[in-house]
Every structure is written in C-alpha cells, then in structure tokens.
Amino acid sequence: MTVLVDTCVWSIVLRRRQPSHNAVGEELRRLIASGQASIIGAVRQELLAGISDRSIFEMLRERLRAYVDITPARQDYELAAEFFNACRQRGVQSSPTDMLLCAVAARQEMSIFSTDRDFERYSKIIQVRLHSVPKSNV
C-alpha cells in the first residue's frame, strides 16, 4: 500500500544535519526502499521553504526530485475544505496542507505517515487512515 508521507517525517531523514536512526526514520527508509513512500507538492514546498543556504536548498531539491508528486485533483481541494469545516465544527484546528494531505489520502485510499499528533485528532472526525511504525521497529 502506498503511504503519503507528511513533512515532519521527511524532515527526519532529509533535512536534519545529524543522521537519524530512530524508528520513524527507519520506517521511512523502508517505505522508500519498497516504493511505498509518496509526496504531494505542498509537502515538497514545506520541506524546501525557509532554507536560506542555497547549496543545501539545491541538494534537498535534487533529493526530493526522486519522488513523483501525487497531484491533487479538484475534488481533493473540495474534500479538504469539507474536512477543514468538519474539524472546525468539532473544535479541532487544522491547516490547509494537513487537510489536503488527508483529502488526497482518503480519495486515493492511502494512509498518512506523520509524527504530528494533530492527525490523530483529525482521524477521530474525518475518514483518514494513519500509518504507524510497526511494533518490531519501535
């Protein structure tokens, strides 16, 4: 099954100065090796935004080009707005990027791999599956 990977998880492997050998990093490496890791353009943008060192920006951009974006469709944006509204009505704040990630994952029947606890709150309100690190890797 393909897994849509959130910014915080990609950052563990791609942006940190120190190599990460924790369970989340290892699980992302496993997903990458098996061809199951996916990205959307908004996550790519978040990963590249704020990098002031041009050489690091270029290096990260090149590394990320190995991954083809899943392109959101019109209905993903509409569903993201519905998800945002549903969460807001239940008192749960969200971001446009998080809701777009949820909408794309829901439509494509994918799970989301994130360390952001907000996704656990979202999953209690909207239809979204979360990917977790297998217990053997924790």
C-alpha positions in Angstrom: 0.0 0.0 0.0 1.2 3.5 -0.8 1.8 5.8 2.1 1.5 9.6 1.9 4.4 11.0 4.0 4.0 14.2 5.9 6.6 17.0 6.1 7.7 16.1 9.7 8.6 12.6 8.7 10.5 13.6 5.6 12.4 16.1 7.7 13.7 13.4 10.0 15.6 11.8 7.1 16.2 14.7 4.6 16.6 17.9 6.5 18.3 17.1 9.8 22.0 17.8 10.0 22.5 14.7 12.1 21.5 11.4 10.5 18.5 9.9 12.3 18.4 6.3 13.2 15.2 6.3 15.1 12.2 4.1 14.4 10.4 6.8 12.3 13.5 7.4 10.2 14.0 3.6 9.7 10.3 3.2 8.7 10.5 5.9 6.1 13.7 4.3 4.7 11.8 1.0 4.5 8.8 2.7 2.7 11.2 4.4 0.3 13.1 1.2 -0.4 9.8 -0.6 -1.1 8.5 2.2 -3.3 5.6 2.9 -1.0 6.5 6.5 0.1 4.6 9.3 -1.7 4.6 13.0 -1.5 2.3 15.9 -2.6 3.6 19.2 -3.9 2.5 21.1 -0.7 4.7 18.9 1.4 7.6 19.4 -1.1 7.1 23.1 -0.7 7.1 23.0 3.1 10.4 21.0 3.1 12.1 23.5 0.8 10.7 26.6 2.3 12.9 28.5 4.7 16.3 27.0 3.6 18.5 30.1 3.4 21.7 28.3 2.3 21.4 27.9 -1.5 23.6 24.8 -1.7 21.5 23.0 0.9 18.3 24.1 -0.9 19.7 22.7 -4.2 20.8 19.5 -2.6 17.4 18.9 -1.0 15.5 19.8 -4.1 17.6 17.3 -6.1 17.0 14.6 -3.5 13.2 15.2 -3.5 13.1 15.1 -7.3 13.4 11.3 -7.0 9.8 11.3 -5.8 6.9 11.9 -8.1 4.2 14.2 -6.7 0.7 12.8 -6.3 -1.2 15.7 -7.9 -4.3 16.7 -6.1 -7.5 16.9 -8.2 -10.3 19.4 -7.9 -12.3 17.1 -5.7 -9.3 16.8 -3.3 -9.4 20.6 -2.7 -13.2 20.4 -2.2 -12.9 17.5 0.2 -10.1 19.2 2.1 -12.4 22.2 2.6 -15.1 19.8 3.9 -12.6 18.1 6.2 -11.5 21.5 7.5 -15.1 22.5 8.2 -15.8 19.2 10.0 -12.8 19.6 12.2 -13.5 23.2 12.9 -17.1 22.4 13.9 -15.7 19.9 16.4 -13.2 22.5 17.8 -10.1 21.0 16.1 -7.9 23.4 14.3 -6.2 22.3 11.2 -4.1 23.7 8.4 -4.9 23.7 4.6 -1.8 21.5 3.9 -2.9 18.9 6.6 -6.4 18.8 5.2 -5.2 18.5 1.6 -3.0 15.6 2.7 -6.0 14.0 4.4 -8.2 14.5 1.3 -5.7 13.1 -1.2 -5.0 10.1 1.1 -8.8 9.5 1.5 -9.5 9.6 -2.2 -6.5 7.5 -3.1 -7.2 5.0 -0.3 -3.7 5.7 1.2 -2.6 6.1 4.7 -0.7 9.1 6.1 2.6 8.7 7.9 3.1 11.6 10.3 4.5 12.3 13.8 2.2 15.2 14.1 -0.4 14.3 16.8 -2.9 16.6 15.1 -3.5 13.7 12.6 -4.7 11.5 15.5 -7.3 14.2 16.3 -8.3 14.5 12.6 -8.8 10.8 12.3 -11.4 10.8 15.0 -13.5 13.3 13.0 -12.8 12.5 9.3 -12.1 9.4 7.3 -8.3 9.1 7.2 -6.0 6.2 7.9 -2.8 6.7 9.7 0.4 4.7 9.1 2.3 3.7 12.2 5.8 2.3 12.8 5.5 -1.5 13.2 6.0 -2.5 16.8 9.1 -4.5 15.9 10.8 -1.3 14.8 10.0 0.8 17.9 
